[in-house]
Amino acid sequence: MSPENSSPENAAGRLKSDTRQANWRRANPNKYAAHIAVQRALTSGTLNKQPCEVCGASEADGVRIDAHHDDYRKPLKVRWLCRTHHTRLHKCGEDLFAKKDATQ
């Protein structure tokens, strides 16, 4: 362990975070599989991030763009949203932004 990671706080914080993430993955296997499918498609170039469908912001603007799944059974059919609009969508509900044609 490096000196900066040797403190109990860091070890406990990392363990707590890892455990929470592992628990989420076990509780949500379909969601996790969809996330992995998007990551692999982005890495292979079969899927490309698009600008936010609400405001048009893009990663070229320095804005984080997320893939949002309306249906986890269709893992590569996603809506591209900036982090702000993705967070608002989850907080305020699916009816907040009208759905546009999603990427395959």
PyMOL commands that set and color helices and strands:
alter all, ss='L'
color gray80, all
select helices_A, chain A and resi 3-5+8-27+29-44+59-61+83-92
alter helices_A, ss='H'
color red, helices_A
select strands_A, chain A and resi 65-69+78-82
alter strands_A, ss='S'
color yellow, strands_A
deselect
rebuild
show_as cartoon
